């Protein structure tokens, strides 16, 4: 790992000498690894989870003064 800017440029040059597509491959892996799951993909699941949280809430009922 590079400690200085010069070292970083040297590492970049070495990586590209070994494999011209080195950084493209890294970017590709990152894009493939992403998965938008959970609440973003399933609003019904979010509704159920919110209801569970509301049921076990430690907050008291609303009182009028």
C-alpha positions as CSV (number, residue, x, y, z in Angstrom):
1,X,0.0,0.0,0.0
2,X,1.3,3.4,-0.9
3,X,2.3,5.8,1.8
4,X,3.0,8.8,-0.5
5,X,1.6,10.1,-3.8
6,X,4.8,8.9,-5.6
7,X,4.4,5.4,-4.1
8,X,0.8,5.4,-5.2
9,X,1.7,6.2,-8.8
10,X,4.4,3.5,-8.7
11,X,1.8,0.9,-7.4
12,X,-0.6,2.0,-10.1
13,X,2.0,1.6,-12.8
14,X,2.9,-1.9,-11.5
15,X,-0.7,-3.0,-11.4
16,X,-1.3,-1.8,-14.9
17,X,1.9,-3.5,-16.1
18,X,0.6,-6.8,-14.7
19,X,-2.9,-6.4,-16.0
20,X,-4.1,-3.6,-18.3
21,X,-7.7,-4.2,-17.1
22,X,-6.8,-4.2,-13.4
23,X,-9.0,-1.3,-12.4
24,X,-11.8,-2.1,-14.7
25,X,-12.0,-5.6,-13.1
26,X,-12.1,-4.1,-9.6
27,X,-14.9,-1.7,-10.7
28,X,-16.8,-4.6,-12.3
29,X,-16.7,-6.7,-9.2
30,X,-18.0,-3.8,-7.1
31,X,-20.9,-3.3,-9.4
32,X,-21.8,-7.0,-9.5
33,X,-21.6,-7.3,-5.7
34,X,-24.2,-4.6,-5.1
35,X,-27.7,-5.8,-4.4
36,X,-30.6,-3.5,-3.5
37,X,-32.6,-5.8,-1.3
38,X,-34.5,-5.4,1.9
39,X,-36.9,-2.5,2.3
40,X,-36.0,-0.9,-1.0
41,X,-37.1,-4.0,-2.9
42,X,-40.1,-4.9,-0.7
43,X,-42.3,-2.1,0.8
44,X,-44.6,-4.7,2.4
45,X,-41.7,-6.0,4.4
46,X,-41.0,-2.4,5.6
47,X,-44.6,-2.0,6.6
48,X,-44.5,-5.2,8.7
49,X,-41.2,-4.3,10.3
50,X,-42.5,-0.8,11.2
51,X,-45.6,-2.3,12.8
52,X,-43.5,-4.6,14.9
53,X,-41.4,-1.7,16.0
54,X,-44.5,0.3,16.9
55,X,-45.9,-2.6,19.0
56,X,-42.8,-2.9,21.1
57,X,-42.2,0.8,21.4
58,X,-41.2,2.0,24.9
59,X,-42.8,5.3,24.3
60,X,-46.1,5.9,26.2
61,X,-49.5,6.6,24.7
62,X,-50.3,10.1,23.7
63,X,-51.8,12.1,26.6
64,X,-53.6,15.4,26.4
65,X,-52.9,18.1,28.9
